[in-house]
């Protein structure tokens, strides 16, 4: 600061200073500043300052992320994933719309073809009718022309013909000769009845029938011919010899029909042999063979089982040239909740597991997966719950490869071991899929080590079984699993003949309202076509419609395809083989034979009480308490699994008895049957219609609805445990000795006792022992110390004891005191 100045000079540019000019350039007084025009401020660079709209978006994203408790990057990542999911959903919607339009176009095209075919048939029929009408008119015209020609020419010929002189010589001379009067021939109008001929009898006169009656001579001749034919054994010179098929049993009427003979002739023949039969009597094949031979026909013996001959024909070496490669059929098996269905969802990019009740698969799903490489794999998804062991058995028998799913964090479990046994018994190759590799506790090495105990040696353990580590949740290892399945199928060289009649297995069946019986079939060989006659178990029908797992209608189904079929007359049992037959008659014969065979098997042969042990066993069985149940399920496989599981819950005292089980909704007939048998209705994934529900309320029939198998089994198990008689548990508490007996008028005999061991309680159970023999068992009516009633008396003390309803007490008797506790029992 210079002296003389009152304030320090402020630093920095002074007001009015020219930018860029140093203030220290001149130390003298500054010249006066001339006013200058203000300069425009420099425009901001766009690379440095953000746009207002962009800044607002960034601020809004940051604000939204802050509200959700997320970072801005995480928020933007979720927004991008959400937009991607919406885009995929829109693409799927467009794809479904295109498929629906294509389906409608196909329907319209088929309708147009049918309409054109109908018009062509109508035109052909109209042309045929016109030709017939023209021919008819032409024939009528020709007939009319002939009649007219005859009517015109004949009288003229008679009129113009010269008359001949037929008079005799006497008449010509003028004489008269008497001649016979010529009478015209009798005429009969069109509607006049014919003259009665033959002998007039009282019967014919009273009946008013003027037709000619058969004479006695002709009747006698007919009887003589019949006797001669019978004497000849039915062998006439012009008799036709036929080949007569004779089953194991048949009626006389059926046999006569097969020989083209009258039933009375067979009855007369048997009468001549000394046997009396009616036309509806059943005879065996041996007697039928004698009758056929005596009537001059050829015998062909068959059995009832011959109707199933060539039901399923195996491929022969001649079909080798027609055999083509087919897709492998795999079964996904393993323990419950190890991620079998989730793994398939990851392969199919679908979400089937979310639709399963309780998160578990409760019936076999069958569908086909098309990989990115173009290869196809048919999949059977079997349930893992213990109640569905029969379904897993069918799954192992129906497939080519078994994919064993084991959770990496859970290891080998009971249903895993069961699935291994089924696959090994069916001699099917196994591919191990170690799932849930994303879990923190995942330990694939432990899983492979545990599998060694069950003869499953993986490739990492120097074995041949492939083990693939996958994660259905993170969708990792799926490509490796698909390649392992395809490689295993190539090694097996799977082939089938698509040109033969189709056959395969029934995977599942159910009854749907409005659709009838719907069966899920796996075609193993041949090609199944619409309109073919199919036999599956005890049911048959024509194929009305076929759909794949997506509901798309199919006209044909080739080898290794899983389809839903409509047209059968009932729901066949899962696991039954199906095949295409020639005609409906063959199908009926096969089904009738199978139904009769099942009925014969259900009839138990009578057994005699050969020993005391068998008699006691029968008496004990009569004491078994039954819990009747009526089971209705959504599919036949679930109904069968529930029935077998319920019947396995009981013991020697109580048991569940399934009076009826079937697939389909609850109807009024089910309610009536439940009322007659006194059984509640167990409904698994089905509902009762309004009429059945009202009837059940009126009749007092209980309907219990379930959607999860283990909840159903737990409730029925609890009901059976409630039927068990409680267990009687007896606990010894003390001994007393009668020292003296007192006779009291109001109380009867009272024993003066001394407690020698333990204690005696009032209300407890007592036994009176005399010479170590139980004389009486009952309860104490009174327990006194001196004159007071007491609840209990300890050892070493004296007391007075009286018994309820018993007074035969003696000095020196021993009194045993005990308590009884009733315990609830369980089925375990």
Secondary structure as GFF3:
##gff-version 3
##sequence-region A 1 828
A	DSSP	three_ten_helix	23	25	.	.	.	ID=ss1
A	DSSP	alpha_helix	52	68	.	.	.	ID=ss2
A	DSSP	alpha_helix	72	160	.	.	.	ID=ss3
A	DSSP	alpha_helix	169	172	.	.	.	ID=ss4
A	DSSP	alpha_helix	202	207	.	.	.	ID=ss5
A	DSSP	alpha_helix	216	231	.	.	.	ID=ss6
A	DSSP	beta_strand	243	246	.	.	.	ID=ss7
A	DSSP	beta_strand	249	251	.	.	.	ID=ss8
A	DSSP	alpha_helix	252	259	.	.	.	ID=ss9
A	DSSP	alpha_helix	263	272	.	.	.	ID=ss10
A	DSSP	beta_strand	282	284	.	.	.	ID=ss11
A	DSSP	alpha_helix	285	294	.	.	.	ID=ss12
A	DSSP	beta_strand	298	301	.	.	.	ID=ss13
A	DSSP	three_ten_helix	304	308	.	.	.	ID=ss14
A	DSSP	three_ten_helix	317	322	.	.	.	ID=ss15
A	DSSP	beta_strand	323	325	.	.	.	ID=ss16
A	DSSP	beta_strand	328	334	.	.	.	ID=ss17
A	DSSP	alpha_helix	340	348	.	.	.	ID=ss18
A	DSSP	three_ten_helix	353	355	.	.	.	ID=ss19
A	DSSP	three_ten_helix	357	359	.	.	.	ID=ss20
A	DSSP	beta_strand	365	370	.	.	.	ID=ss21
A	DSSP	beta_strand	376	381	.	.	.	ID=ss22
A	DSSP	three_ten_helix	386	388	.	.	.	ID=ss23
A	DSSP	alpha_helix	389	398	.	.	.	ID=ss24
A	DSSP	beta_strand	401	407	.	.	.	ID=ss25
A	DSSP	alpha_helix	414	425	.	.	.	ID=ss26
A	DSSP	beta_strand	429	435	.	.	.	ID=ss27
A	DSSP	alpha_helix	444	451	.	.	.	ID=ss28
A	DSSP	three_ten_helix	452	454	.	.	.	ID=ss29
A	DSSP	three_ten_helix	459	461	.	.	.	ID=ss30
A	DSSP	beta_strand	466	469	.	.	.	ID=ss31
A	DSSP	alpha_helix	478	492	.	.	.	ID=ss32
A	DSSP	beta_strand	495	497	.	.	.	ID=ss33
A	DSSP	beta_strand	503	512	.	.	.	ID=ss34
A	DSSP	beta_strand	516	525	.	.	.	ID=ss35
A	DSSP	beta_strand	528	529	.	.	.	ID=ss36
A	DSSP	beta_strand	533	536	.	.	.	ID=ss37
A	DSSP	beta_strand	539	547	.	.	.	ID=ss38
A	DSSP	beta_strand	553	554	.	.	.	ID=ss39
A	DSSP	beta_strand	556	557	.	.	.	ID=ss40
A	DSSP	beta_strand	561	568	.	.	.	ID=ss41
A	DSSP	beta_strand	577	581	.	.	.	ID=ss42
A	DSSP	alpha_helix	584	602	.	.	.	ID=ss43
A	DSSP	alpha_helix	612	622	.	.	.	ID=ss44
A	DSSP	beta_strand	625	633	.	.	.	ID=ss45
A	DSSP	alpha_helix	636	647	.	.	.	ID=ss46
A	DSSP	beta_strand	654	663	.	.	.	ID=ss47
A	DSSP	alpha_helix	668	677	.	.	.	ID=ss48
A	DSSP	beta_strand	680	684	.	.	.	ID=ss49
A	DSSP	alpha_helix	690	699	.	.	.	ID=ss50
A	DSSP	beta_strand	703	706	.	.	.	ID=ss51
A	DSSP	alpha_helix	709	723	.	.	.	ID=ss52
A	DSSP	beta_strand	727	744	.	.	.	ID=ss53
A	DSSP	beta_strand	748	761	.	.	.	ID=ss54
A	DSSP	beta_strand	765	770	.	.	.	ID=ss55
A	DSSP	beta_strand	773	785	.	.	.	ID=ss56
A	DSSP	beta_strand	788	789	.	.	.	ID=ss57
A	DSSP	beta_strand	792	794	.	.	.	ID=ss58
A	DSSP	beta_strand	798	803	.	.	.	ID=ss59
A	DSSP	beta_strand	814	823	.	.	.	ID=ss60
###
